[in-house]
Amino acid sequence: MTTISIVTGGSRGLGRNTAINIARHGGDVILTYNNGADNAKAVVAEIEALGRKAVALQLDVSNVSTFPAFVESARAALKSTWGGEKFDHLINNAGHGEMAGIAETTEAQFDKLFNVHVKGVFFLTQGLLPLLADGGRIVNFSTGLTRISYPGFSAYSAAKGAVEILTLYMAKELGSRGITANTIAPGAIETDFLGGAVRDTPAYNDAFAAMIALGRVGLPDDIGPAVASLLGPDNRWITAQRIEVSGGQNI
């Protein structure tokens, strides 16, 4: 049976890799993008080349006022592309990072982090609940930095910590519908996060690799398959869990 997953921030990075791996596992995808329309179209084409269906919809997860219109766009896409009204999986991946010490973090930086990673996740999930099928799955992205500390990530990690608590409440409140909710917490990954700092700066890459039991920083293809696997039927009894995918970082 074909599943339909909504992946926010699916035009690049971990969201892109997650969307493609869902397709590799036989699922269809609605992916969102903020500004990268061309990147989103490329991901749709890659998914279609795998024999699956995909739709890209614009969404600014920091702007809650746009969510009702997005929900209607998702509803219309479900009807026109799949002939139905429900989707199966919500992957709240879209996000960004800010690197600043507590003394240097501005209110604007703090507010943007919480608007995207907490308020956006909360109210987007709320808005999509009528379209999420009973027995569905929610996966929220967190970070390895909620378990350990690293200079400059206090506000970012606090926002992700809030996401982890929110995930517990989703699991409890939506369990009566058979919906599971879990958190995926990646470690240091080579993406364009923070301008590609880990990917493109050898000193950062080496420093994080030295903290990891498996001896290297992660790649997007270390994360997407883990999410796709979590969505599979064999993992239907896993809920309210924080699952770190970090290669054994800081253990």
Backbone bond lengths (Angstrom), bond angles and torsions (degrees), N, CA, C in turn:
res aa  C-N    CA-C-N  psi(-1)  N-CA   C-N-CA  omega(-1)  CA-C   N-CA-C  phi
1 M - - - 1.458 - - 1.530 110.03 -
2 T 1.323 116.96 127.10 1.457 121.64 -178.31 1.516 111.27 -70.95
3 T 1.322 116.07 136.56 1.458 121.24 174.59 1.526 109.27 -106.58
4 I 1.330 115.39 157.43 1.463 122.56 176.56 1.520 107.57 -121.88
5 S 1.316 116.44 125.44 1.466 122.06 -179.31 1.522 109.86 -117.30
6 I 1.324 116.43 137.06 1.466 121.62 168.90 1.522 107.47 -97.81
7 V 1.325 116.54 122.78 1.464 122.76 179.74 1.520 107.98 -118.50
8 T 1.323 117.44 111.68 1.461 118.94 178.40 1.526 109.55 -79.18
9 G 1.322 114.96 145.46 1.457 119.63 -176.91 1.512 112.11 64.03
10 G 1.325 116.32 38.94 1.453 121.02 -173.69 1.516 115.36 -87.63
11 S 1.323 117.82 7.56 1.461 119.82 -176.92 1.523 113.30 -88.82
12 R 1.339 117.60 -10.77 1.462 119.43 -176.67 1.530 109.40 -158.41
13 G 1.314 115.16 169.46 1.449 121.98 171.17 1.521 114.20 57.72
14 L 1.319 115.20 -139.67 1.460 120.78 -176.80 1.517 111.98 -67.33
15 G 1.341 117.70 -31.98 1.455 119.82 177.23 1.513 111.73 -65.12
16 R 1.322 116.54 -43.25 1.466 120.99 176.96 1.519 110.66 -60.03
17 N 1.329 115.83 -47.63 1.453 119.31 -177.77 1.532 110.95 -64.48
18 T 1.332 116.21 -37.87 1.463 120.18 177.46 1.519 110.95 -63.42
19 A 1.338 117.06 -46.06 1.459 120.80 -179.33 1.530 111.22 -60.28
20 I 1.317 116.64 -43.99 1.464 120.46 -178.55 1.533 110.93 -67.41
21 N 1.322 117.23 -38.71 1.457 119.26 179.46 1.529 112.17 -71.59
22 I 1.312 117.72 -30.85 1.463 119.44 172.13 1.521 109.51 -61.43
23 A 1.331 116.47 -43.21 1.464 120.27 177.86 1.523 110.97 -63.70
24 R 1.325 117.11 -40.33 1.470 120.30 178.01 1.530 111.58 -61.72
25 H 1.337 115.86 -28.16 1.461 120.56 177.53 1.532 112.24 -88.44
26 G 1.333 117.13 7.84 1.454 120.80 174.51 1.509 116.22 95.38
27 G 1.336 118.15 12.59 1.456 121.22 -179.15 1.516 112.70 -102.35
28 D 1.328 115.59 158.80 1.457 122.86 173.22 1.525 109.08 -99.19
29 V 1.337 116.56 161.57 1.464 120.20 -168.96 1.527 111.89 -140.24
30 I 1.325 115.10 135.78 1.467 122.46 160.47 1.523 105.71 -106.19
31 L 1.320 116.99 115.92 1.458 119.71 179.97 1.514 109.77 -111.26
32 T 1.322 115.39 148.29 1.457 119.20 178.28 1.522 110.11 -111.02
33 Y 1.319 113.87 156.70 1.460 121.49 176.48 1.520 107.07 -143.04
34 N 1.315 116.44 156.13 1.461 120.23 176.23 1.521 110.04 -96.70
35 N 1.335 116.72 -65.76 1.462 120.93 -178.98 1.527 113.93 -113.57
36 G 1.316 117.70 -19.37 1.464 120.71 -171.16 1.509 114.11 -87.86
37 A 1.325 117.66 65.62 1.472 120.79 -177.85 1.525 111.83 -60.66
38 D 1.316 117.32 -42.43 1.473 119.80 -179.26 1.521 111.15 -64.84
39 N 1.332 116.50 -41.35 1.461 119.56 176.85 1.521 110.94 -62.27
40 A 1.329 115.91 -40.67 1.464 120.24 -179.99 1.528 110.69 -63.43
41 K 1.329 116.85 -41.52 1.467 120.22 178.20 1.527 111.06 -62.44
42 A 1.332 115.77 -37.04 1.463 119.70 179.07 1.525 111.00 -65.82
43 V 1.333 117.06 -38.40 1.463 120.37 177.91 1.524 110.18 -66.58
44 V 1.335 116.67 -42.28 1.469 120.46 176.80 1.523 110.23 -57.73
45 A 1.328 116.23 -44.86 1.468 119.91 179.90 1.521 111.31 -63.18
46 E 1.324 117.17 -39.39 1.468 120.60 179.66 1.524 110.90 -65.98
47 I 1.320 116.57 -39.58 1.466 120.10 178.03 1.524 110.53 -67.19
48 E 1.324 116.41 -41.62 1.466 119.43 178.74 1.523 111.47 -64.47
49 A 1.331 116.48 -32.53 1.468 120.18 177.39 1.530 111.83 -66.19
50 L 1.334 115.72 -20.94 1.460 121.03 176.11 1.525 111.92 -86.00
51 G 1.338 116.14 1.20 1.455 120.82 178.97 1.512 114.35 86.82
52 R 1.325 117.03 13.91 1.461 121.11 179.40 1.525 110.43 -110.41
53 K 1.323 116.26 167.73 1.457 121.43 177.50 1.521 110.05 -97.83
54 A 1.333 115.41 147.63 1.459 120.31 178.59 1.516 110.07 -152.18
55 V 1.325 114.86 148.67 1.460 123.17 176.63 1.522 107.22 -136.09
56 A 1.332 117.59 139.91 1.463 122.29 175.81 1.520 109.39 -110.78
57 L 1.328 116.84 129.91 1.455 122.78 179.74 1.526 109.28 -125.79
58 Q 1.326 116.42 139.93 1.463 120.72 178.59 1.530 110.22 -75.75
59 L 1.339 116.06 138.52 1.463 121.26 178.92 1.519 109.58 -157.60
60 D 1.318 115.86 129.84 1.460 122.57 171.37 1.521 106.93 -103.90
61 V 1.327 117.47 103.02 1.460 120.12 -173.54 1.524 112.80 -70.26
62 S 1.327 117.54 -8.57 1.463 119.98 177.17 1.520 112.65 -86.13
63 N 1.329 117.32 -8.35 1.460 121.84 -173.86 1.523 110.27 -115.65
64 V 1.317 116.30 90.40 1.464 122.02 -175.46 1.526 111.99 -61.26
65 S 1.319 117.11 -28.69 1.468 119.68 -177.46 1.524 112.47 -63.99
66 T 1.337 117.09 -19.78 1.469 120.14 -179.87 1.525 112.74 -89.20
67 F 1.315 117.57 -5.53 1.458 119.79 -173.52 1.529 113.97 -65.74
68 P 1.347 120.03 -40.47 1.463 117.65 177.91 1.527 113.23 -58.00
69 A 1.330 116.82 -40.06 1.468 119.82 177.90 1.520 110.59 -66.59
70 F 1.342 117.22 -38.30 1.464 119.59 177.75 1.520 110.90 -63.52
71 V 1.320 116.61 -42.85 1.467 119.71 179.51 1.523 110.16 -58.62
72 E 1.330 116.86 -41.18 1.470 119.57 178.06 1.517 111.27 -67.01
73 S 1.336 117.20 -35.61 1.465 119.61 175.91 1.524 110.96 -65.23
74 A 1.321 116.29 -40.23 1.469 119.93 177.15 1.518 110.52 -64.85
75 R 1.334 116.38 -41.72 1.460 120.33 178.67 1.534 110.77 -60.30
76 A 1.331 115.61 -43.13 1.465 120.35 -179.87 1.529 110.69 -65.98
77 A 1.348 117.27 -40.02 1.462 120.67 179.11 1.524 111.34 -64.89
78 L 1.318 116.62 -39.98 1.465 120.17 177.98 1.521 111.16 -60.96
79 K 1.313 115.31 -41.07 1.466 119.17 -178.72 1.522 111.59 -71.92
80 S 1.347 116.98 -44.74 1.465 119.60 -173.53 1.526 112.66 -76.46
81 T 1.324 117.33 -35.00 1.469 121.06 -175.60 1.525 112.94 -93.17
82 W 1.328 116.00 -35.54 1.463 119.39 -175.03 1.534 113.51 -117.58
83 G 1.323 117.37 -7.31 1.455 120.01 178.39 1.511 113.81 67.71
84 G 1.338 116.41 27.69 1.466 120.10 -178.90 1.515 111.26 -138.90
85 E 1.332 114.94 -170.47 1.456 121.09 -176.86 1.527 112.98 -125.10
86 K 1.330 117.97 -4.21 1.457 120.67 -172.80 1.529 111.37 -124.81
87 F 1.336 115.32 153.04 1.459 121.24 168.50 1.526 107.96 -122.87
88 D 1.322 116.59 168.35 1.465 120.91 -168.49 1.525 115.10 -106.95
89 H 1.324 117.59 -32.11 1.464 120.68 -172.81 1.519 109.97 -135.71
90 L 1.320 116.43 137.40 1.464 122.31 173.13 1.516 108.26 -118.28
91 I 1.328 116.45 118.81 1.463 121.91 178.58 1.525 107.83 -112.62
92 N 1.330 116.09 105.19 1.464 122.40 -179.92 1.521 108.77 -86.23
93 N 1.333 115.22 88.95 1.462 122.14 -176.41 1.523 113.24 -106.20
94 A 1.314 118.59 -32.69 1.467 121.82 -170.28 1.526 111.45 -54.18
95 G 1.315 115.15 135.42 1.453 118.23 179.69 1.516 112.19 -179.53
96 H 1.311 114.98 -177.08 1.457 121.49 -179.94 1.520 107.26 -152.60
97 G 1.321 116.31 172.31 1.456 120.61 178.59 1.522 111.68 -124.84
98 E 1.309 115.33 155.26 1.458 123.07 170.86 1.517 106.68 -131.92
99 M 1.308 116.86 133.04 1.462 120.76 179.76 1.524 108.78 -115.40
100 A 1.325 116.03 105.31 1.463 121.66 179.81 1.524 108.21 -158.31
101 G 1.312 116.28 143.17 1.452 120.18 175.88 1.516 111.60 -68.41
102 I 1.309 116.69 165.65 1.464 120.60 -179.56 1.527 110.36 -57.45
103 A 1.303 117.59 -41.02 1.467 120.97 -177.67 1.521 112.24 -68.32
104 E 1.334 117.74 -24.68 1.464 121.37 -176.08 1.525 113.93 -102.21
105 T 1.314 119.61 -14.52 1.467 121.91 -176.19 1.516 110.70 -65.98
106 T 1.335 116.06 129.78 1.460 120.62 179.58 1.526 110.04 -89.50
107 E 1.315 114.24 160.96 1.468 119.09 176.65 1.522 110.56 -62.41
108 A 1.324 116.98 -36.63 1.466 120.26 179.30 1.526 110.79 -63.87
109 Q 1.334 117.38 -42.89 1.465 120.09 176.79 1.526 111.09 -61.58
110 F 1.319 115.52 -46.00 1.460 120.97 -179.15 1.529 110.98 -60.54
111 D 1.336 115.66 -47.71 1.468 119.79 -178.18 1.523 111.42 -63.34
112 K 1.328 117.17 -40.64 1.465 119.20 -179.59 1.521 111.15 -64.08
113 L 1.329 116.72 -41.89 1.460 119.83 178.55 1.526 111.42 -60.34
114 F 1.317 116.81 -46.01 1.464 119.62 -178.36 1.525 112.05 -73.84
115 N 1.329 117.49 -32.03 1.467 119.60 176.34 1.526 111.40 -63.97
116 V 1.326 116.24 -41.05 1.467 120.60 -177.95 1.520 111.37 -77.48
117 H 1.323 116.23 -52.52 1.459 120.51 -167.52 1.528 114.07 -86.08
118 V 1.314 118.12 -23.01 1.466 120.36 -177.24 1.526 111.06 -115.84
119 K 1.314 116.81 -63.42 1.465 119.90 -178.64 1.522 110.67 -60.94
120 G 1.330 117.07 -43.71 1.458 119.97 179.63 1.510 112.31 -62.49
121 V 1.339 117.32 -45.42 1.465 121.25 179.45 1.526 110.61 -62.71
122 F 1.325 116.56 -43.74 1.466 120.92 -178.12 1.525 111.07 -61.38
123 F 1.334 116.61 -54.00 1.460 118.96 -171.70 1.525 113.38 -80.46
124 L 1.339 117.63 -26.17 1.461 117.97 173.53 1.526 109.85 -68.18
125 T 1.327 116.48 -44.30 1.460 119.50 176.76 1.523 110.51 -59.96
126 Q 1.307 116.72 -45.37 1.465 120.69 177.69 1.524 111.34 -55.66
127 G 1.329 116.32 -46.56 1.458 120.30 -177.67 1.516 113.65 -66.07
128 L 1.338 116.27 -31.31 1.465 120.24 -176.43 1.524 113.09 -89.94
129 L 1.321 118.49 -8.02 1.464 120.34 -177.01 1.530 113.61 -55.25
130 P 1.340 119.74 -38.59 1.469 117.69 178.79 1.528 113.53 -64.36
131 L 1.345 117.29 -21.96 1.463 120.61 -179.49 1.536 112.17 -95.71
132 L 1.324 117.84 -13.45 1.460 121.49 -177.63 1.524 109.35 -80.46
133 A 1.312 116.13 124.92 1.463 121.22 -175.81 1.522 111.21 -66.99
134 D 1.335 116.58 146.24 1.456 120.48 169.57 1.524 108.44 -58.55
135 G 1.323 116.23 140.80 1.455 120.41 -174.55 1.505 113.41 81.55
136 G 1.331 117.29 10.32 1.454 121.76 -177.67 1.522 112.99 -81.17
137 R 1.308 115.04 -174.22 1.473 121.56 -176.34 1.525 110.15 -132.33
138 I 1.323 114.78 143.40 1.457 121.96 170.18 1.522 107.43 -122.80
139 V 1.328 116.57 130.04 1.462 121.85 174.32 1.522 107.48 -125.49
140 N 1.318 116.11 120.45 1.457 122.24 177.69 1.520 109.64 -106.61
141 F 1.321 116.17 134.99 1.466 120.03 179.32 1.523 110.28 -84.91
142 S 1.322 115.60 132.45 1.455 122.71 173.25 1.524 108.24 -119.78
143 T 1.308 117.72 -140.29 1.460 121.97 -177.48 1.519 109.80 -158.45
144 G 1.332 116.14 151.93 1.455 120.33 172.14 1.516 112.68 -62.19
145 L 1.322 117.39 -16.28 1.459 122.13 -177.32 1.526 113.46 -78.19
146 T 1.334 118.46 3.04 1.468 119.37 169.90 1.522 111.17 -87.56
147 R 1.328 117.17 -13.17 1.470 121.15 178.60 1.519 111.65 -98.76
148 I 1.329 116.14 -30.48 1.467 121.99 179.06 1.521 107.81 -126.95
149 S 1.310 116.58 168.19 1.470 120.05 176.40 1.515 109.72 -112.41
150 Y 1.341 114.36 148.87 1.457 120.94 175.57 1.521 106.46 -144.91
151 P 1.305 119.03 134.43 1.465 121.06 -172.98 1.526 112.79 -54.21
152 G 1.326 115.64 133.00 1.457 120.99 174.19 1.510 115.64 99.11
153 F 1.329 118.18 -2.22 1.462 119.58 -174.15 1.528 113.01 -118.36
154 S 1.314 118.62 26.27 1.463 120.40 -176.22 1.524 112.21 -63.31
155 A 1.329 118.15 -48.75 1.467 120.47 -177.43 1.526 111.17 -70.61
156 Y 1.322 116.34 -42.20 1.467 120.33 178.28 1.524 110.65 -60.46
157 S 1.322 116.66 -46.80 1.456 120.62 -177.51 1.520 111.20 -69.07
158 A 1.330 117.32 -34.32 1.462 119.77 176.44 1.527 110.84 -63.29
159 A 1.333 116.11 -40.40 1.467 119.57 177.42 1.527 110.69 -64.06
160 K 1.318 116.95 -42.59 1.461 119.75 179.55 1.528 111.17 -68.99
161 G 1.330 117.18 -32.92 1.461 119.54 173.71 1.514 111.31 -60.95
162 A 1.321 116.36 -38.93 1.462 120.21 176.63 1.526 110.94 -64.01
163 V 1.334 116.62 -37.80 1.470 120.36 177.13 1.528 110.55 -61.48
164 E 1.319 117.06 -39.25 1.462 119.97 -179.64 1.533 111.14 -65.02
165 I 1.316 117.62 -40.03 1.466 120.48 176.58 1.519 110.31 -67.73
166 L 1.325 116.36 -42.35 1.461 120.40 178.05 1.529 110.66 -58.49
167 T 1.321 116.85 -38.17 1.463 120.90 179.74 1.524 111.21 -61.52
168 L 1.322 117.40 -39.80 1.463 120.49 177.17 1.520 110.99 -59.94
169 Y 1.316 116.40 -42.17 1.460 120.02 -179.45 1.522 111.83 -70.11
170 M 1.322 116.92 -36.15 1.464 119.43 174.65 1.524 110.09 -60.74
171 A 1.340 116.33 -45.14 1.462 120.09 -179.20 1.524 110.62 -60.08
172 K 1.324 117.49 -41.61 1.456 121.39 -178.53 1.525 111.71 -70.51
173 E 1.326 116.29 -49.26 1.469 119.59 -173.21 1.522 112.95 -74.55
174 L 1.323 117.64 -27.92 1.462 120.43 -177.13 1.520 112.47 -100.61
175 G 1.319 116.76 -2.03 1.453 120.15 -179.94 1.514 113.61 -60.44
176 S 1.328 117.04 -29.57 1.465 119.98 179.82 1.529 111.79 -66.34
177 R 1.321 116.72 -18.55 1.464 121.27 175.84 1.527 111.48 -95.75
178 G 1.315 116.84 4.62 1.455 120.52 -178.35 1.512 113.44 76.49
179 I 1.326 117.44 14.76 1.465 122.23 -178.91 1.524 109.08 -90.04
180 T 1.328 116.56 129.76 1.457 120.97 174.96 1.524 109.70 -96.62
181 A 1.328 115.46 154.28 1.466 121.38 176.38 1.520 108.32 -139.40
182 N 1.316 116.10 126.03 1.460 122.15 -179.71 1.517 110.32 -138.55
183 T 1.322 114.60 162.08 1.459 121.81 177.13 1.524 109.82 -113.94
184 I 1.314 116.01 132.51 1.461 122.47 169.91 1.532 107.44 -101.93
185 A 1.328 116.57 127.37 1.464 121.39 -177.40 1.532 109.51 -119.25
186 P 1.333 117.74 94.57 1.472 119.52 178.22 1.524 111.66 -71.04
187 G 1.321 115.30 151.04 1.455 120.52 169.06 1.520 109.29 -86.64
188 A 1.326 116.65 -153.38 1.468 120.88 179.44 1.529 109.64 -68.54
189 I 1.339 115.67 125.43 1.465 121.71 -174.35 1.528 109.30 -129.53
190 E 1.314 116.60 144.38 1.466 121.70 176.02 1.529 109.90 -80.12
191 T 1.341 116.37 90.89 1.468 122.73 174.43 1.525 107.59 -135.45
192 D 1.345 116.72 -169.57 1.462 120.11 176.42 1.523 112.25 -88.47
193 F 1.330 118.33 12.00 1.460 122.83 174.69 1.520 109.56 -55.07
194 L 1.340 115.89 132.51 1.465 121.96 -176.46 1.521 111.76 54.14
195 G 1.328 114.35 41.87 1.457 119.38 178.26 1.516 114.21 71.08
196 G 1.327 116.48 22.05 1.457 120.35 179.48 1.517 113.48 78.71
197 A 1.356 116.57 28.46 1.471 120.34 -173.62 1.523 112.59 -56.64
198 V 1.335 117.22 -49.15 1.466 119.70 -178.56 1.517 110.58 -70.33
199 R 1.313 116.65 -37.70 1.472 121.13 -177.40 1.524 112.00 -69.99
200 D 1.324 116.80 -41.52 1.464 120.56 -166.86 1.521 114.94 -107.08
201 T 1.318 118.37 -7.70 1.459 120.98 -178.13 1.521 109.20 -110.20
202 P 1.328 118.14 104.70 1.468 120.70 -175.36 1.523 113.39 -54.00
203 A 1.323 117.66 -36.97 1.468 119.67 -177.74 1.524 110.47 -64.79
204 Y 1.344 117.26 -43.60 1.467 121.04 176.70 1.526 110.42 -63.99
205 N 1.329 115.40 -45.93 1.453 120.04 -177.66 1.527 110.36 -59.03
206 D 1.312 116.34 -46.84 1.456 120.56 -178.72 1.526 111.38 -66.09
207 A 1.341 116.09 -39.27 1.465 119.58 -178.47 1.525 111.00 -63.98
208 F 1.326 116.98 -43.96 1.463 119.78 179.40 1.524 111.18 -71.27
209 A 1.330 117.50 -38.18 1.469 120.12 178.80 1.521 110.90 -58.89
210 A 1.330 117.05 -36.28 1.462 121.08 -179.69 1.528 112.10 -67.37
211 M 1.345 117.25 -19.21 1.470 121.47 179.67 1.528 112.48 -88.81
212 I 1.324 117.52 -6.73 1.464 121.52 -168.31 1.517 110.70 -107.86
213 A 1.324 116.60 130.81 1.467 121.68 -175.73 1.524 111.99 -58.39
214 L 1.329 117.00 -36.82 1.461 120.26 -177.78 1.527 112.97 -84.23
215 G 1.333 117.24 0.66 1.453 120.60 166.07 1.512 117.51 84.66
216 R 1.314 118.05 9.68 1.471 120.28 177.62 1.510 108.75 -153.35
217 V 1.338 116.32 161.43 1.456 119.13 171.47 1.529 109.17 -76.85
218 G 1.318 115.62 163.44 1.447 119.91 -176.67 1.515 112.87 -80.09
219 L 1.324 115.08 163.40 1.453 124.41 173.93 1.526 108.26 -116.20
220 P 1.335 117.78 156.94 1.467 118.55 177.08 1.524 112.92 -51.95
221 D 1.339 116.62 -35.16 1.460 119.09 -178.04 1.526 112.87 -75.63
222 D 1.335 117.60 0.46 1.461 120.88 168.62 1.533 110.83 -86.22
223 I 1.326 117.13 -17.66 1.469 121.30 -173.42 1.529 112.16 -103.80
224 G 1.330 117.01 -50.15 1.462 120.13 -177.17 1.516 113.72 -53.83
225 P 1.338 119.18 -46.30 1.460 119.50 178.74 1.529 112.94 -62.52
226 A 1.340 116.84 -33.20 1.464 119.58 178.57 1.527 110.70 -65.35
227 V 1.329 116.58 -40.94 1.465 119.85 178.50 1.523 110.21 -66.65
228 A 1.327 116.31 -46.38 1.462 119.97 -179.86 1.528 111.14 -59.43
229 S 1.325 116.58 -39.18 1.462 120.44 178.07 1.522 111.23 -65.70
230 L 1.326 117.10 -40.15 1.461 121.15 179.48 1.520 111.80 -61.83
231 L 1.323 116.18 -29.54 1.466 120.65 -179.54 1.525 112.38 -78.46
232 G 1.325 117.54 -11.83 1.458 121.24 -175.13 1.518 113.03 -72.40
233 P 1.328 116.90 161.98 1.472 121.45 -176.60 1.517 113.42 -63.43
234 D 1.318 118.64 -25.04 1.458 120.38 179.87 1.523 112.65 -68.78
235 N 1.323 117.61 -15.95 1.466 122.02 -178.37 1.522 112.96 -109.43
236 R 1.321 116.63 26.47 1.470 121.32 -176.34 1.531 112.73 -67.42
237 W 1.344 118.55 -18.33 1.461 121.85 -174.69 1.527 112.00 -100.12
238 I 1.332 116.55 8.52 1.467 121.03 177.81 1.518 108.64 -99.04
239 T 1.323 116.95 120.91 1.461 120.22 176.53 1.526 109.42 -153.04
240 A 1.333 115.44 155.86 1.468 123.55 178.59 1.529 112.39 64.34
241 Q 1.331 116.71 28.88 1.460 120.59 -177.09 1.529 111.84 -111.02
242 R 1.326 114.52 145.65 1.463 121.76 168.11 1.522 106.68 -99.21
243 I 1.323 116.55 114.39 1.457 121.76 -176.52 1.526 108.09 -109.95
244 E 1.320 116.13 109.08 1.466 119.93 -179.18 1.522 109.68 -86.26
245 V 1.322 115.55 130.72 1.463 122.43 178.99 1.522 105.91 -121.48
246 S 1.326 115.03 86.73 1.470 119.13 -168.96 1.522 113.44 -135.55
247 G 1.319 119.63 2.35 1.456 120.61 -176.50 1.515 113.57 70.94
248 G 1.341 116.20 14.91 1.467 119.56 -178.29 1.516 112.24 82.70
249 Q 1.346 115.22 53.18 1.461 119.92 -178.52 1.517 111.31 -82.27
250 N 1.325 116.57 129.61 1.469 122.58 176.75 1.513 111.76 54.96
251 I 1.325 117.12 53.84 1.461 120.39 175.88 1.517 109.87 -110.61
